[in-house]
Amino acid sequence: MNPADSPPALEPRTVEEVVEAVRSCPQVVPVGGGTKSAATTGVAGFAPLRLGGLAGILEYDPAEYTFTALAGTPLRAVAAELARHGQYLPFDPPFGAAGATLGGTVATGVSGPGRQRYGGVRDFILGLRFVSGLGELVRGGGKVVKNAAGFDLPKLMVGSLGRLGVMVELTFKVFPEPRAYATLRADLPSLDAALIAIGRLNGSPFDLEGLELDPAGTLWLRLGGAAGTFDDRLDQLERHLGASGQRFTGEGEGAFWSGRVPLATDASRDLLVKVPVTLAAIPGLDAALAAAGATRQYGAGAHVAWVGWPRPAEELDRLLQTHGLAGMVLTGPAVQPLLGRVRGEGFRRRIKAALDPAGRFPSF
């Protein structure tokens, strides 16, 4: 389809206007801040439903550590308000500086380095409202940490890519932010040596705010807490690793972590892909990625690979299939957002049929 022939974009500014847009338009695709554009590519014929006008924090109770906001609210606006009360979203949602929104973060299920200690976006979302393909406003979850039992619609929408409904309102729990941070860079002899060290760290008593790995064997280990405790804790880390390292504190330390995810890529040429991995899968995967000229780094205790792929998407699809892995394309010239051995197709199909029987939203 020629772009000039594409349906015009819809720009609702209220929840009611979102409901009306879904009911009146035969095919729509939700669009947040546009920072993870691959979720909305390859969907010719679907009218973009731009949710940037659906923004604002509706409720925030610092004493209860919860807030509710509209789905188009920029992450940086949320971060600024939480910081006024010494609180934050511990899963470190990425792409905030580029304009990412709460809804887009949930739709793609992306988390940053804080996932290592606290869990990902699915561990912090408490409730939501969304518009189904039937044009119905559906509520799931609640606004408190403890909620009545039932089907967990909020977690179902994590990673749904806007294929199951249009999220309009989200509720999250938050945590107090550590008063200060310190980071240790440890250069180990090889990737294998670093993976062994991560395995030992996973069974250790160290409370790491972040644990990241570069393919050459470099570990980045982040601590949080009172600044006066860092020297002793970093000494203990070095003894545990059997290697001394470079230490970072202050503004430089914060700048490093804010720029760690996403991996820098040329979005006009390369794909940026998130691949869930295990420690055991990394050596073989890394060798294959290196042979293909891909850039990569490993986050969340080496449970996520961020891959910059410079070749056709079909080649990465085959590579991931070979290694029994799945990937989600976040940016770049992809024709589909999911690659590799993606499981649960039957379940997704049944849920899609229940929430979007007329196919108003794109297929997975």
C-alpha positions in Angstrom: 0.0 0.0 0.0 1.3 3.4 -0.9 1.7 5.6 2.3 -0.4 8.2 0.7 -3.3 5.7 0.6 -2.9 4.7 4.3 -5.8 5.6 6.5 -5.4 9.0 8.3 -4.1 8.9 11.9 -6.6 9.2 14.7 -5.6 11.4 17.7 -8.0 10.9 20.6 -7.5 13.1 23.7 -9.9 11.3 26.1 -10.8 7.7 26.9 -14.2 8.2 25.4 -12.7 9.3 22.1 -10.5 6.1 22.1 -13.7 4.0 22.5 -15.4 5.9 19.7 -12.3 5.5 17.5 -12.2 1.7 17.9 -15.9 1.4 17.4 -15.9 3.5 14.2 -12.7 2.5 12.5 -12.5 -1.1 11.0 -8.7 -1.4 11.6 -6.5 0.5 14.0 -3.0 0.1 15.5 -2.2 1.9 18.8 0.9 4.1 18.7 2.6 5.6 21.8 5.8 7.7 21.6 7.0 5.9 18.5 10.3 4.8 20.2 9.7 1.1 19.5 8.4 1.5 16.0 8.7 -2.1 14.8 5.5 -2.9 16.7 3.6 -0.8 14.3 5.4 -1.6 11.0 4.1 -4.1 8.5 0.5 -3.2 9.3 -0.6 -1.4 6.1 -4.3 -0.6 6.1 -4.5 0.0 9.8 -5.1 3.6 10.9 -2.5 4.8 13.5 -4.3 5.5 16.8 -1.9 8.0 18.3 -2.2 8.2 22.1 0.1 11.0 22.9 -2.8 13.3 23.7 -4.0 10.8 26.3 -1.5 11.8 29.0 -1.4 12.8 32.6 -1.1 11.3 36.1 -4.6 10.8 37.5 -3.8 9.6 41.0 -0.6 9.3 43.0 -0.3 8.4 46.7 3.3 8.4 47.8 2.3 6.9 51.1 0.8 3.9 49.3 3.6 3.6 46.7 1.1 3.5 43.8 0.1 5.8 40.9 -2.4 5.7 38.1 -1.8 7.5 34.8 -3.1 7.6 31.3 -1.4 5.3 28.8 0.1 8.1 26.7 2.0 9.7 29.6 5.7 10.0 28.9 8.0 8.0 31.1 10.1 11.1 31.9 7.0 12.9 33.2 6.3 10.0 35.6 10.0 9.8 36.6 10.1 13.5 37.5 6.9 13.3 39.6 8.1 10.2 41.5 11.5 11.7 42.1 9.9 14.6 43.9 8.9 12.1 46.6 12.1 10.0 46.5 10.5 7.2 44.5 10.9 5.5 41.2 10.0 2.6 38.9 12.6 0.0 39.9 12.5 -1.9 36.6 14.2 1.1 34.9 11.9 1.3 31.8 14.2 2.2 28.9 13.7 4.7 26.0 12.4 7.4 28.4 14.7 10.1 27.1 13.5 9.4 23.6 9.9 9.9 24.5 8.6 6.5 25.4 5.2 6.2 27.1 3.8 4.0 29.8 1.5 2.2 27.4 4.2 1.5 24.9 6.4 0.2 27.7 3.8 -2.3 28.8 2.9 -3.2 25.2 6.5 -4.2 24.4 7.3 -5.5 27.9 10.7 -3.9 28.0 12.6 -3.3 31.2 16.1 -1.9 32.0 18.9 -2.9 34.3 16.8 -2.8 37.5 15.1 -5.9 36.4 18.1 -7.8 37.8 17.0 -7.2 41.4 13.4 -6.2 41.3 11.8 -7.9 38.3 10.4 -6.5 35.1 7.4 -4.4 34.1 5.0 -7.3 34.7 6.0 -7.3 38.4 5.0 -3.7 38.9 1.8 -3.3 36.9 -1.2 -3.5 39.2 -4.2 -2.6 37.1 -5.3 -1.1 33.8 -8.2 -0.1 31.6 -8.2 -0.9 27.9 -10.5 -0.8 24.9 -11.1 -4.3 23.4 -11.7 -5.0 19.7 -15.4 -5.0 20.5 -15.2 -1.3 21.5 -15.8 -2.2 25.2 -13.9 -0.5 28.0 -12.5 -3.3 30.1 -10.9 -3.0 33.6 -8.4 -5.5 35.0 -6.5 -5.7 38.3 -6.9 -2.8 40.8 -5.2 0.2 42.4 -3.8 -1.6 45.4 -0.9 -4.1 45.8 -3.3 -6.8 47.1 -6.2 -7.4 44.8 -9.0 -10.0 44.4 -8.2 -13.2 42.6 -9.1 -13.5 39.0 -7.7 -13.6 35.5 -4.6 -11.4 35.4 -5.5 -9.0 32.5 -2.7 -6.5 33.4 0.0 -9.1 32.9 -1.7 -10.5 29.8 -1.2 -7.1 28.2 2.5 -7.0 28.9 4.2 -7.7 25.6 0.9 -7.8 23.7 2.2 -5.2 21.2 -1.2 -3.5 21.0 -2.7 -6.7 19.4 -5.3 -7.4 22.1 -6.6 -3.9 22.9 -5.8 -0.2 23.4 -4.5 0.5 26.8 -5.9 3.8 28.1 -5.1 3.8 31.9 -2.4 2.0 34.0 -1.7 1.6 37.6 1.8 0.7 39.0 3.4 0.2 42.3 6.7 2.0 43.0 9.6 1.8 45.4 11.8 4.3 47.3 14.9 5.1 45.3 18.3 4.4 46.8 20.1 7.5 48.1 23.2 6.9 46.0 24.7 4.4 43.6 28.2 3.0 42.8 29.3 0.8 39.9 32.2 -1.6 39.5 33.6 -2.5 36.1 35.4 -5.9 36.2 37.2 -7.1 33.1 37.3 -10.9 33.2 39.5 -13.0 30.9 36.7 -14.2 28.6 32.9 -14.4 28.1 32.9 -17.9 29.6 34.7 -16.6 32.7 32.2 -13.8 33.1 29.3 -16.2 32.7 30.7 -18.4 35.5 31.1 -15.3 37.7 27.5 -14.4 37.0 26.3 -17.9 38.0 28.2 -17.5 41.3 26.8 -14.0 41.9 23.3 -15.3 41.4 23.8 -17.5 44.4 25.6 -14.9 46.5 24.2 -12.5 49.1 25.1 -9.4 47.1 22.1 -7.1 46.5 23.0 -5.9 43.0 20.9 -3.1 41.5 22.2 -4.0 38.1 24.4 -6.8 36.5 25.3 -6.4 32.9 27.7 -8.2 30.6 29.6 -7.2 27.5 30.7 -10.0 25.1 34.4 -9.5 25.8 33.9 -10.6 29.4 33.3 -7.2 31.0 30.9 -7.1 33.9 29.1 -4.0 35.2 27.9 -4.4 38.7 25.7 -1.7 40.4 25.1 -1.1 44.1 22.6 1.2 45.7 22.3 2.6 49.2 24.1 4.9 51.5 27.3 6.3 49.9 29.3 5.6 53.0 28.9 1.8 52.6 30.2 1.5 49.0 34.0 1.2 49.6 33.5 -1.9 51.8 30.9 -3.4 49.6 32.9 -2.9 46.4 35.9 -4.5 48.2 33.8 -7.5 49.0 32.6 -7.7 45.4 36.2 -7.7 44.1 37.3 -10.4 46.5 34.3 -12.5 45.4 35.2 -12.0 41.7 38.9 -12.5 42.3 39.5 -9.4 40.2 39.9 -5.7 40.9 38.0 -3.2 38.8 37.3 0.4 38.0 34.8 2.2 40.3 32.3 4.8 39.3 30.1 7.1 41.4 28.2 10.4 40.9 27.0 11.8 37.6 29.2 9.7 35.4 27.8 6.5 37.0 24.3 7.6 36.4 24.9 8.6 32.8 26.4 5.2 32.1 23.3 3.4 33.3 20.8 5.7 31.6 22.6 5.1 28.3 23.0 1.4 28.7 19.6 0.4 27.3 18.7 0.6 24.5 21.8 -0.6 22.6 22.7 2.1 20.1 21.8 1.1 16.5 21.2 2.8 13.2 17.4 2.4 13.1 17.3 3.1 9.3 19.4 0.0 8.7 19.7 -2.3 11.7 17.2 -4.1 13.8 17.2 -3.7 17.6 16.0 -6.9 19.0 15.3 -8.1 22.6 16.0 -11.8 23.1 15.3 -13.6 26.4 18.3 -15.9 27.1 19.8 -18.2 29.7 23.4 -18.3 30.8 23.8 -21.7 29.1 22.4 -20.3 25.8 24.8 -17.3 25.6 28.1 -18.9 24.3 26.5 -20.5 21.2 24.3 -17.5 20.5 27.1 -15.0 21.0 29.4 -16.9 18.6 26.6 -16.9 15.9 25.9 -13.2 16.4 29.5 -12.3 16.2 29.9 -14.3 13.0 27.0 -12.3 11.5 28.5 -9.0 12.5 25.9 -8.2 15.0 26.5 -6.0 18.0 25.1 -7.2 21.4 25.1 -6.8 25.1 23.5 -8.8 27.9 21.4 -7.3 30.6 19.4 -8.3 33.7 22.0 -10.7 35.0 22.5 -12.0 31.4 18.9 -13.0 31.0 18.2 -10.6 28.2 20.3 -10.1 25.0 20.0 -6.8 23.2 21.0 -7.4 19.6 21.8 -4.9 16.9 21.3 -6.9 13.7 22.7 -5.5 10.4 21.3 -8.1 8.0 17.8 -9.1 6.8 15.3 -10.0 9.5 14.8 -13.4 7.9 18.4 -14.4 8.7 18.0 -13.5 12.4 14.7 -15.4 12.4 16.5 -18.6 11.2 19.4 -18.0 13.7 17.1 -17.7 16.6 15.1 -20.8 15.5 18.3 -22.8 15.4 19.1 -21.8 19.0 15.5 -22.4 20.2 15.1 -18.7 21.1 12.6 -16.0 20.4 13.1 -12.2 19.8 11.0 -9.1 19.7 12.1 -6.5 17.2 11.8 -3.0 18.8 13.2 -0.7 16.0 14.4 -1.0 12.5 13.1 -2.1 9.1 11.3 -5.3 10.2 8.2 -6.7 8.6 7.1 -8.5 11.7 7.8 -7.8 15.4 8.3 -11.4 16.6 11.2 -13.6 15.4 12.5 -17.1 16.2 10.8 -19.9 18.0 7.9 -18.0 19.5 5.8 -20.2 21.8 2.2 -20.0 22.9 0.7 -19.3 19.5 -2.4 -21.3 20.3 -3.0 -19.4 23.5 -2.5 -16.0 21.8 -4.9 -17.0 19.1 -7.6 -17.9 21.6 -7.1 -14.7 23.6 -7.1 -12.6 20.4 -10.3 -14.2 19.3 -12.0 -13.4 22.6 -10.8 -9.8 22.9 -10.7 -8.9 19.2 -13.0 -11.2 17.2 -13.4 -8.8 14.3 -9.6 -8.3 13.8 -9.7 -4.5 14.5 -6.0 -4.8 15.7 -3.1 -6.3 13.8 -2.2 -10.0 14.1 0.9 -11.1 16.1 
